[in-house]
Amino acid sequence: MILFQDRYRYCWKKIEYDESSTDFYMQYYVPIFKNLFIEKKFEPLAYRMFANINIEEIQNYIKKNKKEVQQVVDEAVLYCNQLRGTRGIEL
């Protein structure tokens, strides 16, 4: 998991939000993921994304860091709910 995290972290470190882009991922995913990365919430985010995989390291991290993982989930849900109320999808 550590090797994967390093590569994933590197990708999010390099990604830049382009407000003028109409790309779905740029409009919806990049802002929240970039924000969580900047707020040093990368690790709980990464482990939460793989929570359904039955790997002991992942499950142990989630158990030990339940509060931090839940905070990331809550923040993402709040963000998505705000988007639903304020934006349409450009196709």
N, C-alpha and C positions, 0 to 999 in steps of 0.2 A: 504493500500500500504506500510505503514511503516514496518509492521511485515514481509511482503514478502521481502522488501528490506534488512532487517537485515539478514534474512536467506540466501538470494542470495549473499549478501556481504560476509558473513561468508564462503560460498562455494568458492568464487573466491579468498578469502584470503588464503585458504588452498591449492588450486590447484597449482601444480608445473609442469612446462613445462619439458617434457622428449624428448630431441632432437633425441634420438635413436628410439623412438616409430614410427611405421608406421601407427598408428591409424589416420583416417581422421581428427577427431576432434582435436587431439593433434597437427597434422601438420598445420591445417588451422585456427581453432578457438581459441585455447588456447593462442597462442602468442598475438593476437590482443586484446583479452579480458583481459588477464593478464596485458598487457601494459597499457590499458586504466584504469584498476584498480589502478595500481601503480601511474599513472599520476593524480589520484584523479578525474577521469572523470566517475566514476561509476554511479553517480546519473543521469546525462544526458543520459547515455547509457541505464540504466534500464527503464527510462521513455520513451525513444525512442522505445525500444523494444515493449512497450505496447501502442504505440501512436494510434493504430486503435481501441482500446477499449474505448467505450464511457463512461468513468468514469470522473466525474468533476475534481477530484484532478489531474488526469493525464493530462487532457486537459489544465487546468489552469497552471500547471508546464511548459508544452511545450510552451504555449503562453508567459509566463513570462521569460523563459530562452531560447528563440528561437536561440540566437547566440551560446550558449554553446551546445545545442542539435545539431545544424547544424554542428558545428565543429567536433563533434563525428562522425556524418554521413560522413562528408568529409574525415576524417581520415580513417574510415573503408573502404570507396570506394577506396581511394588511396592504402591502404594495399591490397585489393582484386585485383586491377588492376596490382599491382606489382607481386602478386602471379601468376596470369594468364600468365604473361610474363616470369616467371622464374622457375616454378615448374610444374610437372605432378602429377597426382593422382596415388598413389600406391594402387593397389587393391590386 
